Every structure is written in C-alpha cells, then in structure tokens.
Amino acid sequence: MARPREYDRERVLTEAMNVFRGTGYFGTNMSQLIEATRLNPGSLYGAFNSKEELFLAALDHYGTRSVEKVRADLYGQSSPKAGVRAWIERIASEISGQGQHGCLLVNTAVELSDRNAAIRDRVNLHLGEIRNLVAARLEEAREAGEISAEKDPFALADFLLCAIWGLRVWGETFPEVSRVDGVKNQLFSLLEE
C-alpha cells in the first residue's frame, strides 16, 4: 500500500515556483528545490518524478494564479475599460517595484520555448487564457462605447500583451519608474483613440 502524501502540495509548488522564478529552469538544481520545498529527495521525486514534472506543476500553479489576478483586475472595476487600465497599472507597479523575479510565464517563454514543446505548450495555454480574458473585456468596452468601435479587441489584446511581456523582460533591468510610467501611459492612450 502506498504511503499517503505528507506534505502541503500548495506550499511545495509555491516554494518550487519561487526558486524557478528566481533562477530559471536551467539555473535551478535539485538541491535548491529540496532545500526550498523542505522535502527529502525521495519524497520530491516520488511526488513529481523529475525536475521537468515539478517545473510543469509549478508553472501551472503560477499560471493559474496569474490568470486569477488578471481576472480580478479586469472584473474588479466599475467598467470594462477601467478593468483593463487596472490590469496595466498593476503590471507597471510590479515592474517599478521589482523585488520579485519577473513573470515566470514570460521568463519561461524566453528561456525554454524553443527547447521544450511541452513547456512551450503550457506557457501558451496560460498566456492564451490571459489573452482571451483581456480581449473579452476589450470587447465589452467596445460594446459599451468606452473604446472606439474601430478597435479590434483581439488585435488590441495581442498588442497590449506584447507590450506587457516586453515590460516584464525590461523589468529585469530595473528601469527608472518614470520610464515605466511613460510606457504605461502610452498603453493607456491606446484605449483612448
């Protein structure tokens, strides 16, 4: 009979996620993961089989949290356009106060998309969910007359996401807050045209 799990999966995934987020997939070794998760090697391998499986689980954990944060930004405001602005504002604020290690999804896309199809597919899944949420909210903003009827919500969502991903990468260089604010304001202006 197999022994039951004796660890908090949520805590383990959060700790592993933080290690991968800080050092990347290739920069992370099993010793770091064992130390961070406080699991012995047998338990870690028993639960996840390999570093890649643990990474995919941590990436899903991060992706799910990210989608929920975006959803809260987009739908936690009084109007669709205000929700999109709140999302952009949160991202700019995170980048300006960069004490974290950027976005695990974007970092992973940069580090691994051309090397591992399973990881690339997982990144695309989560980023696709975010894109669809943003596009749906932009569609609602267009229908409410908050943005121009000429705007294509999906193309605008793609453009905003490309800019956000660029900000996430740029954030790793700790840009001046005024420069991040300048980009944020340019993104806001796209919602006004």
Secondary structure as UniProt FT lines:
FT   HELIX           9..23
FT   TURN            24..27
FT   HELIX           30..37
FT   HELIX           41..48
FT   HELIX           51..75
FT   HELIX           80..96
FT   HELIX           104..112
FT   TURN            113..115
FT   HELIX           117..143
FT   TURN            144..145
FT   TURN            149..150
FT   HELIX           153..171
FT   TURN            172..173
FT   HELIX           177..190
FT   TURN            191..192
//
